[in-house]
C-alpha cells in the first residue's frame, strides 16, 4: 500500500504525519472478486433448492434432503477455506500470494456453475450433483484469498470504508441475482433452447446460471489486469502461523474479545443463513408467491445493502466498529419481528430494505474487527477463522431448520432467525477490542 511521504525539510516537526491513503482503484478492482461470489451464491441459493433440486427430490422429507445438499458448500468451506486462507499468507509467487488461488478457482467455479444447471436441464441428477460438488470446491478454493487481498493493500484506518466498497460490489452481484436473473429465468426462446440443446421450458433458468458464469470470468480478467499485490514485509513473515495455532491462541487467550467476536459471528450467521436458504421456499409456501416473485423480495434487502455498504464503513469511523455492529443487530431483530406480522408484498419489500441497512452495519464491520484482533501479519489466518465460524453456522442453520420444518412447520423460519440474532447481540457485549489501532494491544496479534 502506498503511503504519503513527507521529508522533515518540507514541513515543521509540529505537523503530524499524514494519514495513510489507499488506492481506490485497487479497492474497486478487488471488489470484482467479491462480486463474483455475490453473483454466484445468490443465484445458487435462490434457484438450486427451489428449482433444480426440487425437480428431483420430492416426498415428506424433501426439505431435509435438500437442506443437507445445500450445506455441501459450507461443509467444504469449513475445511478448505481456513486452511487455504492461512496457506495463502505463506505463498510466494510472481503473481503474489492471493492471486494464484483466485486465478484457478474462479474459472473452474464458473464452468461448473453452468454445468450444474445444464445437468438439471437434461434431467440428469448425477450430472447435477457432480457439477454442484465441483462448483463448491472451486468456490471454497478462492474465497478466503480474495477476501484477504483487500487488507493486504489497505491500512487499518480505512478498512471499514474499503470493506464497504468490497461489499458494495458483492451487493451489486446480489442485485443482478435478484433483479436480472428473475427476468432471465422467465425466458422461453425456442432458438436459444435449440442452441444449447435443451428444452424450451429449461432455457430461462439455464441462462440465469450461464450469464452469471460469464460475468465471473470477465470480473477475474479485470481484477488480474488492475491489481498488483504488494511484497510481504520481513517482519510479517516471522509472525505467520497456521490455522490450528491461531485457533489455539484465540481459544486460550486471557482477553476474550477474539473468541467472543467469532462466537457472535457464528450466532448471527446461523440465523441469517437459515432465513436466506429457505426464504424463497417460505415466500412460496407461506405467503403464496411464485418462486421468482418470492426471490424478488430479497432485492429490497440487496439494494439497501448496496446503498449503505460504504456509509456503514463511515458510520463505524464515527461511532466505532463494535457500536455499529450492535446497532445493526438491534435493527435486524426489529425488522424480522415485524415481517412475521406484515403480509403486504410491497410492505415486506420495504421492510427488507430497512433490514438491509442494519445488516450492512453488521457485515461491513465484523470481519474488520477480526482482522484488527489477529493483526496484519495474519490476515489470511484471520479470514480463515472468520469463515470457520461463518460456515459452521451456514452448515447447521439450514440443515437443522430443514429438519424442524419437516417435523413442525416452515413458519418457524423467522423465530429461529430472531433467536440467534438476539443471542449474537448478547455475546457481542464481551468484545472489548477491535477498533482502529487495537492491533497493538491485541493479545492474539503479537
LOKOL-822258 format. One record per residue (C-alpha): x, y, z. Coordinates in pm, 1 decimal. Example, Ala and Ser with C-alpha at 12.3 -4.5 7.8 and 13.67 -1.06 7.14 Angstrom:
<rs>
R        u        v        w
R   1230.0   -450.0    780.0
R   1367.0   -106.0    714.0
</rs>
This chain:
<rs>
R        u        v        w
R      0.0      0.0      0.0
R    148.5    336.5    -94.4
R    182.0    591.4    183.0
R    205.3    969.1    175.0
R    567.7   1050.6    248.9
R    695.1   1392.1    353.5
R   1054.1   1475.9    441.4
R   1142.4   1666.3    756.5
R   1275.5   1955.4    545.4
R    938.9   2009.7    380.6
R    723.7   2062.0    690.8
R    751.9   2162.4   1050.6
R    809.2   1884.8   1300.5
R    494.3   2007.8   1478.1
R    277.3   1874.5   1192.2
R    164.6   1518.3   1244.9
R    236.9   1257.2    976.8
R    -32.2   1243.0    711.2
R   -288.8    966.8    727.5
R   -202.6    672.0    501.5
R   -404.2    677.1    182.5
R   -529.1    390.5    -28.3
R   -568.0    320.9   -396.5
R   -939.8    330.5   -455.3
R   -895.0    174.3   -799.4
R   -741.0   -128.6   -628.8
R  -1027.9   -147.1   -382.2
R  -1292.3   -144.7   -656.0
R  -1095.2   -398.5   -859.1
R  -1063.7   -632.0   -561.6
R  -1436.9   -581.0   -519.3
R  -1480.6   -754.9   -853.8
R  -1352.2  -1072.2   -690.0
R  -1617.0  -1039.5   -422.3
R  -1869.0   -951.7   -693.2
R  -1819.1  -1299.2   -843.2
R  -1915.4  -1459.5   -511.5
R  -2219.5  -1232.1   -476.2
R  -2347.8  -1327.9   -820.2
R  -2283.7  -1699.5   -778.0
R  -2412.9  -1755.6   -426.1
R  -2731.0  -1553.6   -457.9
R  -2828.8  -1726.4   -781.7
R  -2731.6  -2058.0   -620.2
R  -2933.8  -2003.4   -301.4
R  -3237.3  -1872.9   -489.1
R  -3273.7  -2139.7   -757.3
R  -3086.7  -2455.6   -656.9
R  -3319.5  -2559.3   -370.8
R  -3645.2  -2424.0   -514.4
R  -3597.1  -2524.6   -879.5
R  -3303.6  -2757.0   -954.4
R  -3318.9  -2989.2   -653.1
R  -3697.2  -2971.1   -611.4
R  -3725.1  -3115.4   -965.7
R  -3566.3  -3441.9   -846.8
R  -3636.7  -3456.1   -473.1
R  -3994.0  -3490.5   -350.5
R  -4173.7  -3652.2    -58.5
R  -4221.5  -3598.7    313.1
R  -3851.9  -3547.4    388.2
R  -3771.1  -3344.9     79.0
R  -3679.6  -3030.6    276.3
R  -3440.6  -3225.2    499.3
R  -3262.5  -3382.4    199.2
R  -3246.8  -3053.5      9.3
R  -3127.5  -2876.7    324.4
R  -2843.3  -3126.9    356.8
R  -2739.1  -3084.0     -6.8
R  -2750.0  -2706.6     33.7
R  -2488.8  -2721.2    309.2
R  -2237.1  -2916.1     99.1
R  -2075.1  -2585.0      5.2
R  -2044.1  -2490.8    369.3
R  -1903.1  -2829.2    471.7
R  -1633.5  -2795.6    205.8
R  -1572.3  -2433.7    301.0
R  -1544.1  -2522.6    669.9
R  -1247.0  -2748.1    598.1
R  -1095.4  -2579.3    293.2
R  -1124.3  -2204.6    348.2
R   -945.1  -2178.7    684.8
R   -653.2  -2386.8    560.1
R   -631.2  -2206.3    226.3
R   -662.8  -1864.9    389.8
R   -375.6  -1941.9    627.0
R   -177.2  -2107.7    349.3
R   -209.7  -1800.8    128.6
R    -26.5  -1599.1    397.8
R    282.7  -1807.3    322.0
R    261.8  -1844.4    -58.0
R    516.3  -1653.0   -267.6
R    477.9  -1639.5   -649.0
R    536.1  -1380.4   -920.3
R    159.8  -1322.2   -922.1
R    152.6  -1265.2   -545.0
R     29.2  -1482.7   -261.0
R   -351.1  -1447.8   -302.2
R   -388.0  -1417.0   -680.8
R   -288.7  -1775.6   -774.0
R   -585.7  -1913.1   -578.8
R   -820.7  -1663.8   -744.8
R   -686.0  -1733.2  -1095.2
R   -750.3  -2106.4  -1056.1
R  -1074.4  -2101.2   -857.8
R  -1289.8  -1853.1  -1049.7
R  -1279.2  -2015.1  -1398.7
R  -1343.3  -2362.9  -1257.5
R  -1631.7  -2237.0  -1044.4
R  -1781.9  -2052.9  -1342.7
R  -1762.7  -2365.1  -1561.7
R  -1936.1  -2597.7  -1317.7
R  -2191.2  -2333.2  -1221.6
R  -2329.0  -2351.3  -1576.0
R  -2289.0  -2728.7  -1599.0
R  -2491.3  -2766.1  -1279.2
R  -2793.0  -2602.4  -1444.7
R  -2727.5  -2797.6  -1764.5
R  -2746.0  -3125.2  -1568.7
R  -3089.5  -3021.0  -1441.3
R  -3198.5  -2920.7  -1792.8
R  -3108.4  -3262.5  -1939.1
R  -3278.7  -3435.7  -1644.3
R  -2959.9  -3592.3  -1503.1
R  -2944.3  -3580.8  -1124.5
R  -2594.3  -3738.2  -1126.8
R  -2463.0  -3471.5  -1366.4
R  -2619.9  -3203.1  -1149.2
R  -2467.8  -3335.3   -825.9
R  -2118.1  -3381.9   -970.7
R  -2121.7  -3028.3  -1108.1
R  -2267.2  -2890.7   -784.2
R  -1990.3  -3053.6   -579.0
R  -1706.8  -2934.8   -805.3
R  -1852.4  -2583.3   -814.2
R  -1849.0  -2575.5   -434.7
R  -1488.5  -2699.9   -420.2
R  -1376.8  -2427.0   -660.0
R  -1561.3  -2154.3   -468.3
R  -1404.9  -2265.5   -140.0
R  -1062.2  -2263.4   -306.8
R  -1056.4  -1891.3   -382.0
R  -1296.5  -1717.0   -142.7
R  -1064.9  -1665.9    157.1
R   -772.5  -1537.2    -56.3
R   -992.3  -1287.5   -242.8
R  -1124.4  -1152.0     87.3
R   -775.7  -1135.0    244.6
R   -644.1   -946.0    -59.9
R   -815.8   -621.4     45.3
R   -649.6   -570.8    386.7
R   -316.8   -655.5    221.3
R   -335.6   -321.9     38.0
R   -548.5   -111.6    277.5
R   -426.2     26.5    615.0
R   -638.9    -40.8    924.2
R   -786.5    309.0    947.1
R   -952.2    269.3    605.3
R  -1060.5    -95.3    618.5
R  -1422.8    -41.8    722.4
R  -1469.9    203.9    434.1
R  -1286.1    -25.9    191.2
R  -1485.5   -325.9    311.8
R  -1793.8   -119.4    238.7
R  -1679.1    -85.7   -121.4
R  -1598.2   -457.5   -141.1
R  -1942.7   -547.2    -12.4
R  -2097.0   -285.7   -239.9
R  -1961.3   -487.9   -530.0
R  -2093.6   -808.8   -376.7
R  -2429.1   -637.2   -330.2
R  -2435.0   -538.2   -695.7
R  -2389.6   -907.6   -768.4
R  -2689.5   -977.9   -544.7
R  -2895.6   -719.3   -732.8
R  -2808.2   -895.0  -1055.7
R  -2920.9  -1223.6   -899.6
R  -3248.3  -1090.9   -760.8
R  -3345.1   -838.7  -1031.3
R  -3191.4   -951.7  -1360.5
R  -3191.2  -1330.2  -1328.1
R  -3555.1  -1326.8  -1217.9
R  -3632.7  -1187.6  -1563.9
R  -3384.4  -1415.8  -1744.3
R  -3547.8  -1706.7  -1560.1
R  -3872.9  -1638.6  -1748.8
R  -3718.3  -1658.7  -2099.5
R  -3878.0  -1923.2  -2324.1
R  -3697.7  -1868.4  -2653.8
R  -3701.4  -2179.9  -2880.4
R  -3397.2  -2057.6  -3073.9
R  -3181.9  -2021.8  -2762.8
R  -3308.6  -2354.9  -2633.5
R  -3206.2  -2524.0  -2957.7
R  -2863.8  -2354.4  -2946.4
R  -2787.7  -2513.1  -2608.7
R  -2963.5  -2841.1  -2685.6
R  -3220.2  -2821.2  -2404.5
R  -3597.0  -2791.8  -2381.4
R  -3764.3  -2452.3  -2412.4
R  -3901.3  -2480.6  -2057.4
R  -3545.3  -2506.6  -1922.8
R  -3369.1  -2233.3  -2119.0
R  -3459.9  -1944.2  -1886.1
R  -3325.5  -2096.7  -1564.0
R  -3019.3  -2228.9  -1750.4
R  -2939.1  -1881.8  -1886.4
R  -2965.9  -1738.9  -1534.2
R  -2669.6  -1961.1  -1441.9
R  -2482.3  -1926.9  -1772.7
R  -2483.2  -1546.1  -1778.1
R  -2361.0  -1547.2  -1417.4
R  -2067.7  -1767.1  -1521.2
R  -1971.4  -1525.4  -1798.4
R  -1977.5  -1234.6  -1553.7
R  -1749.0  -1425.2  -1314.8
R  -1482.2  -1479.9  -1581.7
R  -1492.3  -1118.9  -1703.9
R  -1455.6   -995.2  -1345.5
R  -1149.5  -1215.0  -1294.3
R   -981.3  -1075.3  -1605.3
R  -1031.9   -716.3  -1486.9
R   -908.4   -799.6  -1135.8
R   -593.3   -963.0  -1273.4
R   -514.7   -667.0  -1500.9
R   -561.4   -394.8  -1237.3
R   -434.7   -531.2   -905.1
R    -68.5   -598.3   -827.7
R     -6.0   -747.8   -486.4
R    244.7   -579.5   -251.3
R    556.6   -756.8   -128.3
R    538.0   -913.5    217.7
R    736.8   -719.2    485.2
R   1012.0   -931.5    650.2
R    870.8   -868.5    998.9
R    534.4  -1013.8    892.5
R    698.2  -1339.4    782.3
R    820.5  -1402.9   1136.6
R    466.1  -1369.1   1278.8
R    287.4  -1600.5   1033.3
R    116.3  -1901.2   1193.6
R   -104.4  -2188.2   1083.1
R   -478.8  -2207.9   1132.7
R   -461.2  -2460.1   1419.7
R   -214.1  -2247.9   1614.8
R   -430.3  -1941.3   1554.1
R   -736.1  -2126.1   1683.7
R   -542.5  -2236.5   1993.6
R   -423.1  -1884.1   2067.8
R   -769.3  -1734.9   2023.2
R   -934.5  -2003.3   2238.1
R   -694.2  -1973.8   2532.7
R   -613.9  -1603.1   2526.6
R   -681.7  -1417.1   2850.4
R   -853.8  -1143.1   2650.5
R  -1184.8  -1294.2   2534.6
R  -1252.6  -1035.0   2263.5
R  -1144.8  -1254.1   1969.5
R  -1327.1  -1571.0   2070.6
R  -1639.5  -1372.3   2167.1
R  -1635.0  -1197.8   1829.2
R  -1609.7  -1528.4   1646.0
R  -1890.0  -1681.2   1853.2
R  -2114.9  -1381.9   1779.7
R  -2038.2  -1426.8   1408.6
R  -2146.2  -1790.9   1435.3
R  -2472.9  -1698.2   1605.2
R  -2590.9  -1425.5   1368.8
R  -2492.3  -1623.2   1060.4
R  -2682.6  -1925.6   1196.3
R  -2997.1  -1715.5   1189.1
R  -2913.6  -1539.1    863.0
R  -2827.3  -1848.3    659.2
R  -3137.8  -2027.1    785.6
R  -3353.9  -1744.9    654.3
R  -3159.8  -1687.9    332.9
R  -3161.4  -2054.3    229.8
R  -3531.7  -2104.5    299.2
R  -3667.9  -1757.8    218.7
R  -3781.9  -1835.4   -136.6
R  -3948.4  -2156.3    -19.1
R  -4114.0  -1969.1    270.9
R  -4238.2  -1697.6     38.4
R  -4379.2  -1959.6   -195.1
R  -4545.5  -2185.2     63.8
R  -4648.5  -1942.7    341.4
R  -4706.5  -1614.9    159.9
R  -4824.1  -1784.3   -160.7
R  -4590.6  -1606.7   -403.9
R  -4448.1  -1760.8   -719.8
R  -4080.5  -1861.2   -685.9
R  -3941.3  -1567.8   -892.0
R  -4165.0  -1321.2   -703.4
R  -4055.4  -1454.2   -363.2
R  -3691.7  -1424.1   -472.3
R  -3755.5  -1069.7   -598.9
R  -3847.1   -962.4   -244.1
R  -3482.6  -1008.5   -146.7
R  -3394.8   -734.5   -393.3
R  -3513.8   -484.4   -132.6
R  -3251.4   -601.7    113.4
R  -2983.4   -630.4   -156.0
R  -3048.3   -278.0   -288.4
R  -3037.2   -129.1     57.8
R  -2718.5   -319.3    139.4
R  -2554.1   -180.2   -174.0
R  -2663.9    175.9    -98.9
R  -2545.2    168.4    261.2
R  -2236.2    -56.8    230.9
R  -1992.9    234.6    202.6
R  -2179.3    463.1    451.3
R  -2170.2    172.5    701.7
R  -1790.0    197.2    698.3
R  -1801.9    571.4    753.9
R  -2057.8    528.8   1033.5
R  -1819.6    288.5   1208.0
R  -1547.6    551.4   1172.4
R  -1767.4    794.6   1366.9
R  -1925.8    573.8   1633.7
R  -1683.6    278.2   1643.8
R  -1690.9    -64.1   1484.0
R  -1840.7   -250.8   1779.7
R  -2119.1      2.4   1834.7
R  -2201.0    -12.5   1462.8
R  -2233.7   -392.7   1477.6
R  -2453.9   -377.1   1789.0
R  -2680.3   -118.5   1627.6
R  -2714.3   -338.5   1320.9
R  -2814.0   -642.1   1527.1
R  -3082.4   -447.9   1714.0
R  -3223.0   -313.1   1386.3
R  -3224.7   -655.6   1221.0
R  -3410.6   -802.5   1518.4
R  -3678.3   -535.5   1494.8
R  -3725.5   -575.3   1117.1
R  -3754.8   -953.8   1130.0
R  -4006.4   -932.8   1412.0
R  -4229.8   -705.5   1202.8
R  -4201.7   -934.7    897.9
R  -4385.3  -1206.6   1087.7
R  -4696.6   -989.9   1104.8
R  -4686.0   -795.7    775.9
R  -4840.3   -962.0    468.7
R  -4842.5   -685.4    207.3
R  -4592.7   -764.4    -71.5
R  -4452.1   -411.6   -106.1
R  -4454.3   -350.9    269.1
R  -4243.2   -666.4    302.9
R  -4015.0   -536.2     28.3
R  -3974.7   -202.7    211.1
R  -3910.5   -369.8    547.1
R  -3643.0   -592.4    394.9
R  -3484.7   -276.1    253.3
R  -3463.3   -131.2    605.4
R  -3316.3   -460.1    726.5
R  -3052.2   -431.5    452.9
R  -2923.3   -107.7    608.6
R  -2886.9   -264.7    952.1
R  -2730.8   -579.6    805.3
R  -2468.7   -363.1    632.4
R  -2358.7   -228.3    972.7
R  -2302.2   -585.5   1091.0
R  -2131.0   -732.4    785.0
R  -1910.2   -438.7    684.9
R  -1750.7   -407.3   1027.2
R  -1737.5   -760.5   1171.0
R  -1455.2   -911.2    966.2
R  -1262.9   -582.7   1004.4
R  -1273.4   -634.9   1382.3
R  -1136.3   -988.0   1334.8
R   -850.6   -855.3   1117.1
R   -766.0   -595.5   1381.3
R   -760.2   -854.6   1659.0
R   -539.8  -1100.7   1462.2
R   -303.7   -840.9   1310.3
R   -171.3   -757.0    964.5
R     74.7  -1047.1    952.3
R   -213.4  -1290.8    999.5
R   -478.8  -1158.2    763.1
R   -521.5  -1492.1    585.6
R   -547.2  -1673.3    918.5
R   -794.8  -1416.4   1047.2
R  -1003.8  -1456.9    733.7
R   -986.5  -1833.9    777.9
R  -1109.6  -1815.8   1137.9
R  -1393.0  -1587.1   1030.0
R  -1502.6  -1843.5    772.8
R  -1475.9  -2136.0   1015.8
R  -1743.2  -1980.0   1231.7
R  -1949.8  -1841.5    944.8
R  -1951.1  -2170.1    755.1
R  -2019.7  -2378.7   1064.3
R  -2330.5  -2164.2   1110.9
R  -2418.3  -2197.5    743.7
R  -2395.1  -2577.2    775.6
R  -2601.6  -2624.7   1088.1
R  -2851.6  -2342.9   1032.1
R  -3024.0  -2458.8    710.6
R  -2981.0  -2827.9    798.3
R  -3135.0  -2811.2   1146.4
R  -3402.6  -2574.9   1017.5
R  -3491.0  -2815.8    735.0
R  -3546.0  -3096.1    987.4
R  -3756.9  -2871.7   1211.1
R  -3962.5  -2755.4    914.7
R  -4035.4  -3114.6    814.2
R  -4133.1  -3209.1   1171.6
R  -4326.7  -2892.9   1254.5
R  -4371.1  -2611.3   1001.2
R  -4165.7  -2375.4    786.5
R  -4337.0  -2090.8    974.5
R  -4057.8  -2133.7   1233.2
R  -3811.2  -1965.2    994.7
R  -3836.1  -1613.3   1137.7
R  -3846.6  -1719.2   1507.4
R  -3526.7  -1920.0   1456.8
R  -3358.4  -1621.2   1293.9
R  -3467.0  -1392.0   1577.1
R  -3339.8  -1627.7   1845.8
R  -2987.8  -1646.1   1708.0
R  -2954.9  -1277.7   1620.4
R  -3063.4  -1195.1   1974.4
R  -2802.8  -1431.6   2119.3
R  -2536.7  -1274.5   1895.7
R  -2612.8   -932.6   2042.6
R  -2567.6  -1068.7   2396.4
R  -2228.4  -1223.6   2311.9
R  -2108.9   -906.3   2133.8
R  -2109.9   -727.9   2470.4
R  -1798.4   -928.1   2563.7
R  -1597.5   -790.6   2267.9
R  -1379.8   -517.0   2421.3
R  -1128.2   -456.8   2140.0
R  -1131.6   -431.1   1762.3
R  -1119.6    -57.6   1693.5
R   -854.8    116.9   1480.2
R   -513.4     75.4   1645.3
R   -616.6   -211.2   1874.3
R   -380.8   -448.1   1687.5
R   -101.5   -303.3   1903.4
R   -272.7   -418.9   2223.8
R   -444.3   -734.2   2097.4
R   -303.7  -1041.4   2267.5
R   -350.8  -1269.6   1966.1
R   -186.7  -1027.9   1718.8
R    156.9  -1044.2   1879.3
</rs>
